[in-house]
Amino acid sequence: MNSLEHKLTSLKLGRVKQVYSDWIERARETGMDYGEFLEELLSEELLSRQENQLKKRLHSASFPFEASLEQFDFSRHPELKRSVILRYFDSSFVEKAGNLLLIGASGLGKT
């Protein structure tokens, strides 16, 4: 392990350690300046950490299986309008930190 890799390990920059050589090559090829190089490298580390946090949260939630909105069968519940539900998955709803309350009997897929 070289000195840089040792420092990256000590600083717990695991993703940077994995990809820094690729980013160095990319920076050479594109003429990327130092600031842009550093920003891109750290953005990749941040994204990796966010993905890991999400994975840990999903695992600790102990969901019985992984599900997505694309898998939801709207035909089984015609009272749920797909266009209305999808409106709440738009980034603007999340950015506004809006609240959504789903009310209904057990087994309807509110979770």
TIRO-2110 file (N, C-alpha, C; in Angstrom, 1 decimal):
// TIRO-2110
0.9, -1.2, 0.0, N, 1, A
0.0, 0.0, 0.0, CA, 1, A
0.9, 1.2, 0.0, C, 1, A
0.7, 2.1, -1.0, N, 2, A
1.5, 3.3, -1.0, CA, 2, A
1.0, 4.4, 0.0, C, 2, A
1.8, 5.4, 0.1, N, 3, A
1.5, 6.5, 1.1, CA, 3, A
0.1, 7.1, 1.0, C, 3, A
-0.3, 7.4, -0.3, N, 4, A
-1.6, 8.0, -0.5, CA, 4, A
-2.7, 7.1, -0.1, C, 4, A
-2.6, 5.8, -0.5, N, 5, A
-3.6, 4.8, -0.1, CA, 5, A
-3.7, 4.7, 1.4, C, 5, A
-2.6, 4.7, 2.0, N, 6, A
-2.6, 4.6, 3.5, CA, 6, A
-3.3, 5.8, 4.1, C, 6, A
-3.1, 7.0, 3.6, N, 7, A
-3.7, 8.2, 4.1, CA, 7, A
-5.2, 8.1, 3.8, C, 7, A
-5.6, 7.7, 2.6, N, 8, A
-7.0, 7.6, 2.3, CA, 8, A
-7.7, 6.5, 3.2, C, 8, A
-7.0, 5.5, 3.5, N, 9, A
-7.6, 4.5, 4.5, CA, 9, A
-7.7, 5.1, 5.9, C, 9, A
-6.7, 5.8, 6.3, N, 10, A
-6.7, 6.4, 7.6, CA, 10, A
-7.9, 7.5, 7.7, C, 10, A
-8.1, 8.2, 6.6, N, 11, A
-9.2, 9.2, 6.6, CA, 11, A
-10.6, 8.5, 6.3, C, 11, A
-10.6, 7.2, 6.1, N, 12, A
-11.8, 6.5, 5.8, CA, 12, A
-12.5, 7.0, 4.5, C, 12, A
-11.7, 7.2, 3.5, N, 13, A
-12.2, 7.7, 2.2, CA, 13, A
-12.1, 6.5, 1.2, C, 13, A
-12.9, 5.5, 1.5, N, 14, A
-12.8, 4.2, 0.8, CA, 14, A
-13.1, 4.3, -0.7, C, 14, A
-14.1, 5.1, -1.0, N, 15, A
-14.5, 5.2, -2.4, CA, 15, A
-13.4, 6.0, -3.2, C, 15, A
-12.9, 7.0, -2.6, N, 16, A
-11.8, 7.8, -3.2, CA, 16, A
-10.6, 6.9, -3.5, C, 16, A
-10.3, 6.0, -2.5, N, 17, A
-9.2, 5.1, -2.7, CA, 17, A
-9.5, 4.1, -3.8, C, 17, A
-10.7, 3.8, -4.1, N, 18, A
-11.0, 2.9, -5.2, CA, 18, A
-10.9, 3.5, -6.5, C, 18, A
-11.3, 4.8, -6.6, N, 19, A
-11.4, 5.4, -7.9, CA, 19, A
-10.4, 6.6, -8.2, C, 19, A
-9.5, 6.9, -7.3, N, 20, A
-8.7, 8.1, -7.6, CA, 20, A
-7.8, 7.9, -8.8, C, 20, A
-7.3, 6.7, -9.0, N, 21, A
-6.4, 6.6, -10.2, CA, 21, A
-7.2, 6.8, -11.5, C, 21, A
-8.4, 6.3, -11.6, N, 22, A
-9.3, 6.5, -12.7, CA, 22, A
-9.5, 8.0, -12.9, C, 22, A
-9.8, 8.7, -11.8, N, 23, A
-10.1, 10.2, -11.9, CA, 23, A
-8.8, 10.9, -12.3, C, 23, A
-7.6, 10.5, -11.9, N, 24, A
-6.4, 11.1, -12.3, CA, 24, A
-6.2, 11.0, -13.8, C, 24, A
-6.5, 9.8, -14.3, N, 25, A
-6.4, 9.6, -15.8, CA, 25, A
-7.4, 10.5, -16.5, C, 25, A
-8.7, 10.5, -16.0, N, 26, A
-9.7, 11.3, -16.6, CA, 26, A
-9.4, 12.8, -16.6, C, 26, A
-8.8, 13.2, -15.5, N, 27, A
-8.4, 14.6, -15.4, CA, 27, A
-7.3, 15.0, -16.4, C, 27, A
-6.4, 14.1, -16.6, N, 28, A
-5.3, 14.3, -17.6, CA, 28, A
-5.9, 14.4, -19.0, C, 28, A
-6.8, 13.4, -19.3, N, 29, A
-7.4, 13.4, -20.7, CA, 29, A
-8.2, 14.6, -21.0, C, 29, A
-8.9, 15.1, -20.0, N, 30, A
-9.9, 16.2, -20.3, CA, 30, A
-9.3, 17.6, -19.9, C, 30, A
-8.2, 17.6, -19.3, N, 31, A
-7.6, 18.9, -18.9, CA, 31, A
-8.3, 19.5, -17.7, C, 31, A
-8.9, 18.7, -16.9, N, 32, A
-9.7, 19.1, -15.7, CA, 32, A
-8.8, 19.9, -14.8, C, 32, A
-9.2, 21.0, -14.2, N, 33, A
-8.4, 21.7, -13.3, CA, 33, A
-8.5, 21.1, -11.9, C, 33, A
-7.6, 21.5, -11.0, N, 34, A
-7.5, 20.8, -9.7, CA, 34, A
-8.8, 20.9, -8.9, C, 34, A
-9.4, 22.1, -8.9, N, 35, A
-10.7, 22.3, -8.1, CA, 35, A
-11.8, 21.4, -8.6, C, 35, A
-11.9, 21.3, -9.9, N, 36, A
-13.0, 20.4, -10.5, CA, 36, A
-12.6, 18.9, -10.2, C, 36, A
-11.4, 18.6, -10.3, N, 37, A
-10.9, 17.2, -10.0, CA, 37, A
-11.3, 16.8, -8.5, C, 37, A
-11.0, 17.7, -7.6, N, 38, A
-11.2, 17.5, -6.2, CA, 38, A
-12.7, 17.4, -5.9, C, 38, A
-13.5, 18.3, -6.6, N, 39, A
-14.9, 18.3, -6.4, CA, 39, A
-15.6, 17.0, -6.9, C, 39, A
-15.2, 16.6, -8.0, N, 40, A
-15.7, 15.3, -8.6, CA, 40, A
-15.3, 14.1, -7.8, C, 40, A
-14.1, 14.1, -7.3, N, 41, A
-13.7, 13.0, -6.5, CA, 41, A
-14.4, 12.9, -5.2, C, 41, A
-14.6, 14.1, -4.5, N, 42, A
-15.3, 14.1, -3.2, CA, 42, A
-16.8, 13.9, -3.4, C, 42, A
-17.3, 14.3, -4.6, N, 43, A
-18.7, 14.0, -4.9, CA, 43, A
-19.0, 12.5, -5.0, C, 43, A
-18.0, 11.8, -5.6, N, 44, A
-18.2, 10.4, -5.7, CA, 44, A
-18.1, 9.7, -4.3, C, 44, A
-17.3, 10.2, -3.4, N, 45, A
-17.2, 9.7, -2.0, CA, 45, A
-18.5, 10.0, -1.3, C, 45, A
-19.0, 11.2, -1.4, N, 46, A
-20.3, 11.5, -0.8, CA, 46, A
-21.4, 10.6, -1.3, C, 46, A
-21.5, 10.5, -2.6, N, 47, A
-22.6, 9.6, -3.2, CA, 47, A
-22.5, 8.2, -2.6, C, 47, A
-21.2, 7.7, -2.6, N, 48, A
-21.0, 6.3, -2.1, CA, 48, A
-21.5, 6.2, -0.6, C, 48, A
-21.2, 7.2, 0.2, N, 49, A
-21.6, 7.2, 1.6, CA, 49, A
-23.1, 7.3, 1.7, C, 49, A
-23.8, 8.1, 0.9, N, 50, A
-25.2, 8.2, 0.9, CA, 50, A
-25.9, 6.9, 0.5, C, 50, A
-25.3, 6.2, -0.5, N, 51, A
-25.8, 4.9, -0.9, CA, 51, A
-25.7, 3.9, 0.2, C, 51, A
-24.5, 3.9, 0.8, N, 52, A
-24.3, 2.9, 1.9, CA, 52, A
-25.3, 3.2, 3.1, C, 52, A
-25.5, 4.4, 3.4, N, 53, A
-26.5, 4.8, 4.5, CA, 53, A
-27.9, 4.3, 4.1, C, 53, A
-28.3, 4.5, 2.9, N, 54, A
-29.6, 4.0, 2.4, CA, 54, A
-29.7, 2.5, 2.6, C, 54, A
-28.6, 1.8, 2.1, N, 55, A
-28.6, 0.3, 2.2, CA, 55, A
-28.7, -0.1, 3.7, C, 55, A
-28.0, 0.5, 4.6, N, 56, A
-28.1, 0.2, 6.0, CA, 56, A
-29.5, 0.4, 6.5, C, 56, A
-30.1, 1.5, 6.2, N, 57, A
-31.4, 1.8, 6.7, CA, 57, A
-32.4, 0.8, 6.2, C, 57, A
-32.3, 0.5, 4.9, N, 58, A
-33.3, -0.5, 4.3, CA, 58, A
-33.1, -1.9, 5.0, C, 58, A
-31.8, -2.2, 5.3, N, 59, A
-31.6, -3.5, 5.9, CA, 59, A
-32.1, -3.5, 7.4, C, 59, A
-31.9, -2.4, 8.1, N, 60, A
-32.3, -2.3, 9.5, CA, 60, A
-33.9, -2.2, 9.6, C, 60, A
-34.5, -1.8, 8.5, N, 61, A
-36.0, -1.7, 8.5, CA, 61, A
-36.6, -3.1, 8.5, C, 61, A
-35.9, -4.1, 8.1, N, 62, A
-36.3, -5.5, 8.0, CA, 62, A
-37.6, -5.6, 7.2, C, 62, A
-37.6, -5.0, 6.0, N, 63, A
-38.8, -5.2, 5.1, CA, 63, A
-38.8, -6.6, 4.7, C, 63, A
-39.9, -7.2, 4.5, N, 64, A
-40.0, -8.6, 4.1, CA, 64, A
-39.4, -8.8, 2.7, C, 64, A
-39.5, -7.8, 1.8, N, 65, A
-39.0, -7.9, 0.5, CA, 65, A
-38.8, -6.5, -0.1, C, 65, A
-38.0, -6.4, -1.1, N, 66, A
-37.8, -5.1, -1.7, CA, 66, A
-38.9, -4.8, -2.7, C, 66, A
-39.5, -3.6, -2.6, N, 67, A
-40.6, -3.2, -3.5, CA, 67, A
-40.4, -1.8, -4.1, C, 67, A
-41.0, -1.6, -5.2, N, 68, A
-40.9, -0.2, -5.8, CA, 68, A
-42.3, 0.2, -6.3, C, 68, A
-42.4, 1.4, -6.6, N, 69, A
-43.7, 2.0, -7.1, CA, 69, A
-44.0, 1.3, -8.5, C, 69, A
-43.0, 1.0, -9.3, N, 70, A
-43.2, 0.4, -10.6, CA, 70, A
-43.9, -1.0, -10.4, C, 70, A
-43.6, -1.6, -9.3, N, 71, A
-44.2, -2.9, -9.1, CA, 71, A
-45.6, -2.9, -8.6, C, 71, A
-46.1, -1.8, -8.2, N, 72, A
-47.4, -1.7, -7.6, CA, 72, A
-48.5, -1.9, -8.7, C, 72, A
-49.5, -2.7, -8.4, N, 73, A
-50.5, -3.0, -9.3, CA, 73, A
-51.7, -2.1, -9.1, C, 73, A
-51.8, -1.0, -9.8, N, 74, A
-52.9, -0.1, -9.7, CA, 74, A
-54.2, -0.6, -10.1, C, 74, A
-54.2, -1.7, -11.0, N, 75, A
-55.4, -2.3, -11.5, CA, 75, A
-56.2, -3.0, -10.3, C, 75, A
-55.5, -3.4, -9.3, N, 76, A
-56.1, -4.1, -8.2, CA, 76, A
-56.9, -3.1, -7.3, C, 76, A
-56.5, -1.8, -7.4, N, 77, A
-57.1, -0.8, -6.6, CA, 77, A
-57.4, 0.4, -7.4, C, 77, A
-58.5, 0.3, -8.2, N, 78, A
-58.9, 1.4, -9.1, CA, 78, A
-59.2, 2.7, -8.4, C, 78, A
-59.5, 2.7, -7.1, N, 79, A
-59.7, 3.9, -6.4, CA, 79, A
-58.4, 4.8, -6.3, C, 79, A
-57.3, 4.2, -6.5, N, 80, A
-56.0, 4.9, -6.4, CA, 80, A
-55.7, 5.3, -7.8, C, 80, A
-55.6, 6.6, -8.0, N, 81, A
-55.3, 7.1, -9.3, CA, 81, A
-53.8, 7.2, -9.5, C, 81, A
-53.3, 6.5, -10.5, N, 82, A
-51.8, 6.5, -10.7, CA, 82, A
-51.2, 7.9, -10.8, C, 82, A
-51.9, 8.8, -11.6, N, 83, A
-51.3, 10.1, -11.8, CA, 83, A
-51.3, 10.9, -10.5, C, 83, A
-52.2, 10.7, -9.6, N, 84, A
-52.2, 11.4, -8.3, CA, 84, A
-51.1, 10.9, -7.4, C, 84, A
-51.0, 9.6, -7.4, N, 85, A
-49.9, 9.0, -6.6, CA, 85, A
-48.5, 9.4, -7.1, C, 85, A
-48.3, 9.4, -8.4, N, 86, A
-47.0, 9.7, -8.9, CA, 86, A
-46.7, 11.2, -8.7, C, 86, A
-47.6, 12.0, -8.5, N, 87, A
-47.4, 13.4, -8.2, CA, 87, A
-46.5, 13.6, -6.9, C, 87, A
-46.8, 12.7, -6.0, N, 88, A
-46.0, 12.8, -4.7, CA, 88, A
-44.6, 12.2, -4.8, C, 88, A
-44.3, 11.6, -5.9, N, 89, A
-42.9, 11.1, -6.1, CA, 89, A
-42.1, 12.0, -7.0, C, 89, A
-42.6, 13.2, -7.2, N, 90, A
-41.9, 14.2, -8.0, CA, 90, A
-40.9, 14.9, -7.1, C, 90, A
-39.8, 15.3, -7.6, N, 91, A
-38.8, 15.9, -6.7, CA, 91, A
-39.2, 17.2, -6.1, C, 91, A
-40.2, 17.9, -6.7, N, 92, A
-40.6, 19.2, -6.1, CA, 92, A
-41.4, 18.9, -4.8, C, 92, A
-42.1, 17.8, -4.7, N, 93, A
-42.8, 17.5, -3.5, CA, 93, A
-41.8, 17.2, -2.3, C, 93, A
-40.8, 16.5, -2.7, N, 94, A
-39.7, 16.2, -1.7, CA, 94, A
-39.0, 17.4, -1.3, C, 94, A
-38.7, 18.3, -2.2, N, 95, A
-37.9, 19.5, -1.9, CA, 95, A
-38.7, 20.4, -1.0, C, 95, A
-40.1, 20.4, -1.2, N, 96, A
-40.9, 21.2, -0.3, CA, 96, A
-41.1, 20.6, 1.0, C, 96, A
-40.6, 19.4, 1.2, N, 97, A
-40.8, 18.6, 2.5, CA, 97, A
-42.2, 18.4, 2.8, C, 97, A
-43.0, 18.1, 1.8, N, 98, A
-44.5, 17.9, 2.0, CA, 98, A
-44.8, 16.7, 2.8, C, 98, A
-45.9, 16.6, 3.4, N, 99, A
-46.4, 15.4, 4.1, CA, 99, A
-47.4, 14.7, 3.3, C, 99, A
-47.5, 13.4, 3.5, N, 100, A
-48.5, 12.5, 2.8, CA, 100, A
-48.9, 11.5, 3.8, C, 100, A
-50.2, 11.4, 4.0, N, 101, A
-50.8, 10.5, 4.9, CA, 101, A
-51.7, 9.5, 4.1, C, 101, A
-51.4, 8.2, 4.2, N, 102, A
-52.2, 7.2, 3.5, CA, 102, A
-53.1, 6.5, 4.5, C, 102, A
-54.3, 6.5, 4.3, N, 103, A
-55.3, 5.9, 5.2, CA, 103, A
-56.1, 4.8, 4.4, C, 103, A
-56.2, 3.7, 5.1, N, 104, A
-57.0, 2.6, 4.5, CA, 104, A
-56.9, 1.3, 5.3, C, 104, A
-57.6, 0.3, 4.8, N, 105, A
-57.6, -1.0, 5.5, CA, 105, A
-56.3, -1.7, 5.3, C, 105, A
-56.1, -2.6, 6.2, N, 106, A
-54.8, -3.5, 6.1, CA, 106, A
-54.8, -4.2, 4.8, C, 106, A
-53.6, -4.4, 4.3, N, 107, A
-53.4, -5.1, 3.1, CA, 107, A
-53.5, -4.4, 1.8, C, 107, A
-53.7, -3.1, 1.8, N, 108, A
-53.9, -2.3, 0.6, CA, 108, A
-52.5, -1.8, 0.0, C, 108, A
-51.5, -2.0, 0.7, N, 109, A
-50.2, -1.7, 0.1, CA, 109, A
-49.8, -0.2, 0.5, C, 109, A
-50.2, 0.3, 1.6, N, 110, A
-49.9, 1.6, 2.0, CA, 110, A
-48.4, 1.8, 2.3, C, 110, A
-47.8, 0.8, 2.8, N, 111, A
-46.4, 0.9, 3.1, CA, 111, A
-45.5, 1.0, 1.9, C, 111, A
END
